[in-house]
Amino acid sequence: MLITIRKWKGSKQIAVYMKNKRLEQVKTIKYLGTIIDCNMKFKEHISYISQQCTKLIHVLSNSAKLKWD
């Protein structure tokens, strides 16, 4: 992912090599549990967290419906 304050008019693709292998350029990365996109927005992170919360709420609601004898 390319992070810069410079305004790019053309393509944002750059070639970076490590041990003679080209590294893939991605649009988003997950760093310390936070998903960041190339525009430094957190929309992807908020969407991911809301999906995780929804899953947790469903699991908790199903657990609350169980009858304990």
Backbone atoms as SQL, in Angstrom:
CREATE TABLE atoms (id INTEGER PRIMARY KEY, chain TEXT, resi INTEGER, resn TEXT, atom TEXT, x REAL, y REAL, z REAL);
INSERT INTO atoms VALUES
  (1, 'A', 1, 'MET', 'N', 0.854, -1.165, 0.000),
  (2, 'A', 1, 'MET', 'CA', 0.000, 0.000, 0.000),
  (3, 'A', 1, 'MET', 'C', 0.896, 1.222, 0.000),
  (4, 'A', 2, 'LEU', 'N', 0.553, 2.180, -0.791),
  (5, 'A', 2, 'LEU', 'CA', 1.312, 3.416, -0.923),
  (6, 'A', 2, 'LEU', 'C', 0.646, 4.501, -0.082),
  (7, 'A', 3, 'ILE', 'N', 1.382, 5.033, 0.880),
  (8, 'A', 3, 'ILE', 'CA', 0.863, 6.105, 1.726),
  (9, 'A', 3, 'ILE', 'C', 1.759, 7.318, 1.524),
  (10, 'A', 4, 'THR', 'N', 1.168, 8.408, 1.070),
  (11, 'A', 4, 'THR', 'CA', 1.921, 9.622, 0.813),
  (12, 'A', 4, 'THR', 'C', 1.002, 10.831, 0.874),
  (13, 'A', 5, 'ILE', 'N', 1.575, 12.011, 1.068),
  (14, 'A', 5, 'ILE', 'CA', 0.786, 13.234, 1.034),
  (15, 'A', 5, 'ILE', 'C', 0.764, 13.836, -0.368),
  (16, 'A', 6, 'ARG', 'N', 1.520, 13.232, -1.263),
  (17, 'A', 6, 'ARG', 'CA', 1.622, 13.709, -2.631),
  (18, 'A', 6, 'ARG', 'C', 0.363, 13.344, -3.418),
  (19, 'A', 7, 'LYS', 'N', -0.134, 14.284, -4.227),
  (20, 'A', 7, 'LYS', 'CA', -1.279, 14.029, -5.095),
  (21, 'A', 7, 'LYS', 'C', -0.788, 13.355, -6.367),
  (22, 'A', 8, 'TRP', 'N', -1.350, 12.190, -6.681),
  (23, 'A', 8, 'TRP', 'CA', -0.965, 11.429, -7.870),
  (24, 'A', 8, 'TRP', 'C', -1.972, 11.692, -8.970),
  (25, 'A', 9, 'LYS', 'N', -1.473, 12.105, -10.137),
  (26, 'A', 9, 'LYS', 'CA', -2.357, 12.330, -11.279),
  (27, 'A', 9, 'LYS', 'C', -2.497, 11.081, -12.129),
  (28, 'A', 10, 'GLY', 'N', -1.464, 10.275, -12.172),
  (29, 'A', 10, 'GLY', 'CA', -1.478, 9.073, -13.001),
  (30, 'A', 10, 'GLY', 'C', -1.737, 7.837, -12.175),
  (31, 'A', 11, 'SER', 'N', -1.135, 6.754, -12.602),
  (32, 'A', 11, 'SER', 'CA', -1.275, 5.481, -11.914),
  (33, 'A', 11, 'SER', 'C', -0.517, 5.499, -10.596),
  (34, 'A', 12, 'LYS', 'N', -1.087, 4.867, -9.584),
  (35, 'A', 12, 'LYS', 'CA', -0.447, 4.793, -8.274),
  (36, 'A', 12, 'LYS', 'C', 0.353, 3.511, -8.110),
  (37, 'A', 13, 'GLN', 'N', 0.551, 2.776, -9.183),
  (38, 'A', 13, 'GLN', 'CA', 1.295, 1.529, -9.123),
  (39, 'A', 13, 'GLN', 'C', 2.793, 1.809, -9.112),
  (40, 'A', 14, 'ILE', 'N', 3.490, 1.218, -8.165),
  (41, 'A', 14, 'ILE', 'CA', 4.940, 1.302, -8.115),
  (42, 'A', 14, 'ILE', 'C', 5.484, -0.113, -8.027),
  (43, 'A', 15, 'ALA', 'N', 6.719, -0.265, -8.423),
  (44, 'A', 15, 'ALA', 'CA', 7.336, -1.592, -8.386),
  (45, 'A', 15, 'ALA', 'C', 8.319, -1.645, -7.221),
  (46, 'A', 16, 'VAL', 'N', 8.037, -2.506, -6.259),
  (47, 'A', 16, 'VAL', 'CA', 8.908, -2.707, -5.104),
  (48, 'A', 16, 'VAL', 'C', 9.310, -4.166, -5.090),
  (49, 'A', 17, 'TYR', 'N', 10.598, -4.414, -4.971),
  (50, 'A', 17, 'TYR', 'CA', 11.116, -5.782, -5.007),
  (51, 'A', 17, 'TYR', 'C', 11.805, -6.121, -3.689),
  (52, 'A', 18, 'MET', 'N', 11.642, -7.380, -3.273),
  (53, 'A', 18, 'MET', 'CA', 12.347, -7.897, -2.112),
  (54, 'A', 18, 'MET', 'C', 12.868, -9.279, -2.489),
  (55, 'A', 19, 'LYS', 'N', 14.183, -9.452, -2.433),
  (56, 'A', 19, 'LYS', 'CA', 14.830, -10.702, -2.835),
  (57, 'A', 19, 'LYS', 'C', 14.427, -11.097, -4.254),
  (58, 'A', 20, 'ASN', 'N', 14.458, -10.126, -5.148),
  (59, 'A', 20, 'ASN', 'CA', 14.144, -10.301, -6.574),
  (60, 'A', 20, 'ASN', 'C', 12.720, -10.774, -6.842),
  (61, 'A', 21, 'LYS', 'N', 11.817, -10.559, -5.901),
  (62, 'A', 21, 'LYS', 'CA', 10.400, -10.857, -6.105),
  (63, 'A', 21, 'LYS', 'C', 9.615, -9.569, -5.923),
  (64, 'A', 22, 'ARG', 'N', 8.719, -9.333, -6.865),
  (65, 'A', 22, 'ARG', 'CA', 7.912, -8.112, -6.801),
  (66, 'A', 22, 'ARG', 'C', 6.840, -8.254, -5.729),
  (67, 'A', 23, 'LEU', 'N', 6.720, -7.236, -4.875),
  (68, 'A', 23, 'LEU', 'CA', 5.702, -7.240, -3.832),
  (69, 'A', 23, 'LEU', 'C', 4.382, -6.752, -4.409),
  (70, 'A', 24, 'GLU', 'N', 3.309, -7.376, -3.964),
  (71, 'A', 24, 'GLU', 'CA', 1.983, -7.005, -4.429),
  (72, 'A', 24, 'GLU', 'C', 1.522, -5.731, -3.723),
  (73, 'A', 25, 'GLN', 'N', 0.941, -4.827, -4.486),
  (74, 'A', 25, 'GLN', 'CA', 0.407, -3.601, -3.902),
  (75, 'A', 25, 'GLN', 'C', -1.068, -3.828, -3.592),
  (76, 'A', 26, 'VAL', 'N', -1.476, -3.546, -2.363),
  (77, 'A', 26, 'VAL', 'CA', -2.850, -3.791, -1.921),
  (78, 'A', 26, 'VAL', 'C', -3.530, -2.478, -1.588),
  (79, 'A', 27, 'LYS', 'N', -4.859, -2.521, -1.529),
  (80, 'A', 27, 'LYS', 'CA', -5.648, -1.322, -1.224),
  (81, 'A', 27, 'LYS', 'C', -5.865, -1.151, 0.275),
  (82, 'A', 28, 'THR', 'N', -5.911, -2.270, 1.033),
  (83, 'A', 28, 'THR', 'CA', -6.126, -2.195, 2.479),
  (84, 'A', 28, 'THR', 'C', -5.127, -3.103, 3.190),
  (85, 'A', 29, 'ILE', 'N', -4.804, -2.713, 4.437),
  (86, 'A', 29, 'ILE', 'CA', -3.960, -3.543, 5.283),
  (87, 'A', 29, 'ILE', 'C', -4.569, -3.592, 6.677),
  (88, 'A', 30, 'LYS', 'N', -4.248, -4.650, 7.399),
  (89, 'A', 30, 'LYS', 'CA', -4.675, -4.761, 8.790),
  (90, 'A', 30, 'LYS', 'C', -3.430, -4.619, 9.644),
  (91, 'A', 31, 'TYR', 'N', -3.379, -3.566, 10.448),
  (92, 'A', 31, 'TYR', 'CA', -2.220, -3.269, 11.271),
  (93, 'A', 31, 'TYR', 'C', -2.676, -3.073, 12.705),
  (94, 'A', 32, 'LEU', 'N', -2.186, -3.918, 13.599),
  (95, 'A', 32, 'LEU', 'CA', -2.549, -3.887, 15.018),
  (96, 'A', 32, 'LEU', 'C', -4.061, -3.937, 15.222),
  (97, 'A', 33, 'GLY', 'N', -4.734, -4.754, 14.394),
  (98, 'A', 33, 'GLY', 'CA', -6.171, -4.935, 14.532),
  (99, 'A', 33, 'GLY', 'C', -7.012, -3.866, 13.880),
  (100, 'A', 34, 'THR', 'N', -6.402, -2.909, 13.232),
  (101, 'A', 34, 'THR', 'CA', -7.121, -1.827, 12.569),
  (102, 'A', 34, 'THR', 'C', -6.939, -1.959, 11.066),
  (103, 'A', 35, 'ILE', 'N', -8.043, -1.926, 10.325),
  (104, 'A', 35, 'ILE', 'CA', -7.984, -2.016, 8.873),
  (105, 'A', 35, 'ILE', 'C', -7.916, -0.594, 8.314),
  (106, 'A', 36, 'ILE', 'N', -6.872, -0.335, 7.535),
  (107, 'A', 36, 'ILE', 'CA', -6.635, 0.993, 6.965),
  (108, 'A', 36, 'ILE', 'C', -6.598, 0.858, 5.454),
  (109, 'A', 37, 'ASP', 'N', -7.276, 1.768, 4.737),
  (110, 'A', 37, 'ASP', 'CA', -7.207, 1.733, 3.286),
  (111, 'A', 37, 'ASP', 'C', -6.209, 2.767, 2.781),
  (112, 'A', 38, 'CYS', 'N', -6.018, 2.796, 1.467),
  (113, 'A', 38, 'CYS', 'CA', -4.986, 3.648, 0.881),
  (114, 'A', 38, 'CYS', 'C', -5.292, 5.142, 1.038),
  (115, 'A', 39, 'ASN', 'N', -6.538, 5.501, 1.322),
  (116, 'A', 39, 'ASN', 'CA', -6.901, 6.909, 1.528),
  (117, 'A', 39, 'ASN', 'C', -6.932, 7.292, 3.001),
  (118, 'A', 40, 'MET', 'N', -6.441, 6.394, 3.864),
  (119, 'A', 40, 'MET', 'CA', -6.417, 6.602, 5.314),
  (120, 'A', 40, 'MET', 'C', -7.830, 6.803, 5.876),
  (121, 'A', 41, 'LYS', 'N', -8.790, 6.084, 5.321),
  (122, 'A', 41, 'LYS', 'CA', -10.162, 6.098, 5.821),
  (123, 'A', 41, 'LYS', 'C', -10.390, 4.819, 6.612),
  (124, 'A', 42, 'PHE', 'N', -11.342, 4.823, 7.499),
  (125, 'A', 42, 'PHE', 'CA', -11.608, 3.670, 8.353),
  (126, 'A', 42, 'PHE', 'C', -12.951, 3.018, 8.031),
  (127, 'A', 43, 'LYS', 'N', -13.475, 3.245, 6.819),
  (128, 'A', 43, 'LYS', 'CA', -14.761, 2.686, 6.432),
  (129, 'A', 43, 'LYS', 'C', -14.721, 1.160, 6.434),
  (130, 'A', 44, 'GLU', 'N', -13.668, 0.565, 5.910),
  (131, 'A', 44, 'GLU', 'CA', -13.523, -0.892, 5.908),
  (132, 'A', 44, 'GLU', 'C', -13.443, -1.434, 7.329),
  (133, 'A', 45, 'HIS', 'N', -12.738, -0.722, 8.211),
  (134, 'A', 45, 'HIS', 'CA', -12.598, -1.157, 9.597),
  (135, 'A', 45, 'HIS', 'C', -13.944, -1.121, 10.313),
  (136, 'A', 46, 'ILE', 'N', -14.693, -0.067, 10.110),
  (137, 'A', 46, 'ILE', 'CA', -16.004, 0.061, 10.755),
  (138, 'A', 46, 'ILE', 'C', -16.944, -1.029, 10.264),
  (139, 'A', 47, 'SER', 'N', -16.901, -1.323, 8.967),
  (140, 'A', 47, 'SER', 'CA', -17.730, -2.390, 8.410),
  (141, 'A', 47, 'SER', 'C', -17.343, -3.742, 9.006),
  (142, 'A', 48, 'TYR', 'N', -16.051, -4.011, 9.120),
  (143, 'A', 48, 'TYR', 'CA', -15.566, -5.274, 9.686),
  (144, 'A', 48, 'TYR', 'C', -15.991, -5.420, 11.157),
  (145, 'A', 49, 'ILE', 'N', -15.814, -4.367, 11.934),
  (146, 'A', 49, 'ILE', 'CA', -16.176, -4.408, 13.355),
  (147, 'A', 49, 'ILE', 'C', -17.679, -4.582, 13.529),
  (148, 'A', 50, 'SER', 'N', -18.482, -3.912, 12.701),
  (149, 'A', 50, 'SER', 'CA', -19.937, -4.060, 12.818),
  (150, 'A', 50, 'SER', 'C', -20.375, -5.484, 12.475),
  (151, 'A', 51, 'GLN', 'N', -19.716, -6.120, 11.506),
  (152, 'A', 51, 'GLN', 'CA', -20.026, -7.511, 11.189),
  (153, 'A', 51, 'GLN', 'C', -19.668, -8.425, 12.356),
  (154, 'A', 52, 'GLN', 'N', -18.529, -8.188, 12.985),
  (155, 'A', 52, 'GLN', 'CA', -18.118, -8.995, 14.133),
  (156, 'A', 52, 'GLN', 'C', -19.084, -8.818, 15.306),
  (157, 'A', 53, 'CYS', 'N', -19.542, -7.601, 15.536),
  (158, 'A', 53, 'CYS', 'CA', -20.498, -7.340, 16.623),
  (159, 'A', 53, 'CYS', 'C', -21.835, -8.015, 16.349),
  (160, 'A', 54, 'THR', 'N', -22.266, -7.985, 15.096),
  (161, 'A', 54, 'THR', 'CA', -23.523, -8.635, 14.735),
  (162, 'A', 54, 'THR', 'C', -23.445, -10.137, 14.987),
  (163, 'A', 55, 'LYS', 'N', -22.341, -10.760, 14.619),
  (164, 'A', 55, 'LYS', 'CA', -22.157, -12.192, 14.870),
  (165, 'A', 55, 'LYS', 'C', -22.192, -12.482, 16.366),
  (166, 'A', 56, 'LEU', 'N', -21.526, -11.655, 17.159),
  (167, 'A', 56, 'LEU', 'CA', -21.494, -11.852, 18.602),
  (168, 'A', 56, 'LEU', 'C', -22.880, -11.688, 19.217),
  (169, 'A', 57, 'ILE', 'N', -23.636, -10.712, 18.758),
  (170, 'A', 57, 'ILE', 'CA', -24.992, -10.493, 19.276),
  (171, 'A', 57, 'ILE', 'C', -25.875, -11.693, 18.968),
  (172, 'A', 58, 'HIS', 'N', -25.751, -12.261, 17.778),
  (173, 'A', 58, 'HIS', 'CA', -26.547, -13.440, 17.428),
  (174, 'A', 58, 'HIS', 'C', -26.178, -14.632, 18.306),
  (175, 'A', 59, 'VAL', 'N', -24.893, -14.825, 18.564),
  (176, 'A', 59, 'VAL', 'CA', -24.464, -15.928, 19.429),
  (177, 'A', 59, 'VAL', 'C', -24.992, -15.729, 20.844),
  (178, 'A', 60, 'LEU', 'N', -24.904, -14.515, 21.347),
  (179, 'A', 60, 'LEU', 'CA', -25.404, -14.247, 22.704),
  (180, 'A', 60, 'LEU', 'C', -26.909, -14.395, 22.789),
  (181, 'A', 61, 'SER', 'N', -27.633, -13.960, 21.757),
  (182, 'A', 61, 'SER', 'CA', -29.098, -14.092, 21.800),
  (183, 'A', 61, 'SER', 'C', -29.515, -15.554, 21.731),
  (184, 'A', 62, 'ASN', 'N', -28.790, -16.348, 20.955),
  (185, 'A', 62, 'ASN', 'CA', -29.094, -17.794, 20.909),
  (186, 'A', 62, 'ASN', 'C', -28.773, -18.462, 22.238),
  (187, 'A', 63, 'SER', 'N', -27.717, -18.034, 22.905),
  (188, 'A', 63, 'SER', 'CA', -27.352, -18.600, 24.195),
  (189, 'A', 63, 'SER', 'C', -28.371, -18.242, 25.266),
  (190, 'A', 64, 'ALA', 'N', -28.943, -17.064, 25.194),
  (191, 'A', 64, 'ALA', 'CA', -29.922, -16.616, 26.193),
  (192, 'A', 64, 'ALA', 'C', -31.233, -17.380, 26.067),
  (193, 'A', 65, 'LYS', 'N', -31.506, -17.943, 24.915),
  (194, 'A', 65, 'LYS', 'CA', -32.766, -18.666, 24.703),
  (195, 'A', 65, 'LYS', 'C', -32.696, -20.098, 25.211),
  (196, 'A', 66, 'LEU', 'N', -31.524, -20.561, 25.587),
  (197, 'A', 66, 'LEU', 'CA', -31.395, -21.931, 26.101),
  (198, 'A', 66, 'LEU', 'C', -32.042, -22.041, 27.483),
  (199, 'A', 67, 'LYS', 'N', -32.600, -23.224, 27.772),
  (200, 'A', 67, 'LYS', 'CA', -33.190, -23.457, 29.082),
  (201, 'A', 67, 'LYS', 'C', -32.170, -24.204, 29.923),
  (202, 'A', 68, 'TRP', 'N', -31.881, -23.700, 31.080),
  (203, 'A', 68, 'TRP', 'CA', -30.944, -24.339, 31.994),
  (204, 'A', 68, 'TRP', 'C', -31.726, -25.124, 33.016),
  (205, 'A', 69, 'ASP', 'N', -31.508, -26.404, 33.134),
  (206, 'A', 69, 'ASP', 'CA', -32.216, -27.254, 34.098),
  (207, 'A', 69, 'ASP', 'C', -31.410, -27.457, 35.343);
